[in-house]
Amino acid sequence: MEPYEALYGKRYRSPTGWFEASETNLLGPDLVQEAMDKVQLIIQRLLTAQSRQKSYSNKRRRDLVFTFGDKVFLRVSPMKGVMRFGKKGKLSPKFIGLYEISYRVGVVAYRLALPPELTFIHPMFDVSMLKKCISDSSQVIEAPAIPLDEKLSYEEKPMAIVDRQVRKLRSKEIVFVKFLWRNHTVEEANWEVEKDMQAKYPHLFQSTSANLS
């Protein structure tokens, strides 16, 4: 029994239930026909909107096909334990790698040759998680190692406090601290509210107080 029927003692009539032959005489043929026409119009407009959205998406979509030996980046996602990463994603690494394609599995999956430190991760990945790399041996930069879990996620952690300031509002003062984050440079350090960060990372404030004393 549906919750509506249990509450009101009768079944809920959806638009598809308006057109039963036994109810035509009760509602009147004109009202039933009008409702049927409106439902058909709604269905037609929904199909038109879906077709339009599909055409917009297909213009930018292209099938990715990799072959054996291709170098690809692997998409990863940060754990959003800090609100900052829900708003300023530019500080969060989106891909790691490079990794080599071992072989193709099915239509949209590939097996990667992962390094020993990632042996706990299943090596099969959907094509949507891969990004092709056009290599240039003269432009090779060593990327820092990022510890990942089995879900290909990682947690950003602050490493040090590099600055502190007090911002005065009309009726109160708010203390901000500038954090240097792991796997990021000093130029990428950003300001956070001291009270919030002190509750999450008290050890950083203890070490800072010891250095100042």
Helices and strands as residue ranges (DSSP letters): H 3-8, G 15-19, G 21-23, H 24-27, H 29-60, E 71-75, E 77-78, H 84-87, G 89-91, E 95-105, E 109-113, G 116-118, E 124-126, G 127-129, E 130-132, G 137-139, E 153-154, E 158-168, E 173-181, G 186-188, E 190-193, H 194-200, H 202-212
